[in-house]
Amino acid sequence: MTAAFDRALTQAIDQIRPDVRAAHAYVVQSSHGLLKMDAMENPYRLPPELQRALGERLATVALNRYPAERTAELARALARHAGAADDVGVTLGNGSDELIGLLSIAVARPGACVLAPVPGFVMYEAFARQQRLDFIGVPLRADDFQLDEAAMLAAIREHQPALIYLAYPNNPTATLWDAAVIERIAQAAPGLVVMDEAYQPFVDQVSGQSSLALMARQPNVLVMRTMSKFGLAGVRIGYLLGAAALVEQVEKLRPPYNISVLNAEAALFALAHADVYAAQAAELRQQRDRLFQALQALPGVSPWPSQGNMILARVQDAAATFAALKARGVLIKNVSALHPLLANCLRFTVGTPDENTRLLAELQDCLS
């Protein structure tokens, strides 16, 4: 490299916004050679016979053509799968992340802000700040990670947010929030309220409330789901449901052809075999209960009840426990630095029976 090259590079970087230069990229932990229990993925693959059938189907896709009708077919198929009415609007994203980005663009006006309970999904704040929106984080109740209704309503009155995110269940706490509180927040909100249901496949039917019913009563409510936790994290399909006139505004911002023909075809194939994924989700709910009970029995471990495919637990020393597990070949998520309420907290993805058995054995060794 020459001095002239370095000067030219510096000059080019100087054209990037200062807040972008000061930001940090989202870091994905390397899982090479490790038991991967850090990212809330479905650990099950398709049975071999369905793998072959999917491969044969993908081999016939016209890769020389841009995505067109099949993407629209996928959008309506996902709306039907969710149980939405025919007149409900739907738009697709390259995972929920892209939809969060589009929503941020949609409300980005001078003085506008985004509000969400914290701790929560870090991308709500990240995408808001990319659009130079203020982000207002309202702490959850410290004892049970439930919504602080008084604080939420006070923040709404003070800041008049253009966009509110309510993750149901929440990440990383895996908690469901009181449906009546959610409805009162939606009624008080001057702008959009997005129910982020990424972990909806793992909610016990007796525990969960219908966000679609809330959406039908409150026109400012949108429901966002993803196929990542369904079992297609690598396919990157997110979808947003809501009043057609409202979803249409977000659709205007969606990049053309943002869903590849291969991803669309894989998603349609998965929906045709939804019973296989439903059985996997049922198994993971059972394994979640087993893992929770086992964590409760370990000395120095305090887990919170979960309605996702993850369990949040507090340990005596999160950093040391994380490092010890990684040294033993098990990768989890240390979330203790994300928010003061998560001090010394770790997040464990629910795995297969064998994976959970190994995790518990290694964790017990670490703690002893």
Disulfide bonds with the S-S distance in Angstrom:
none
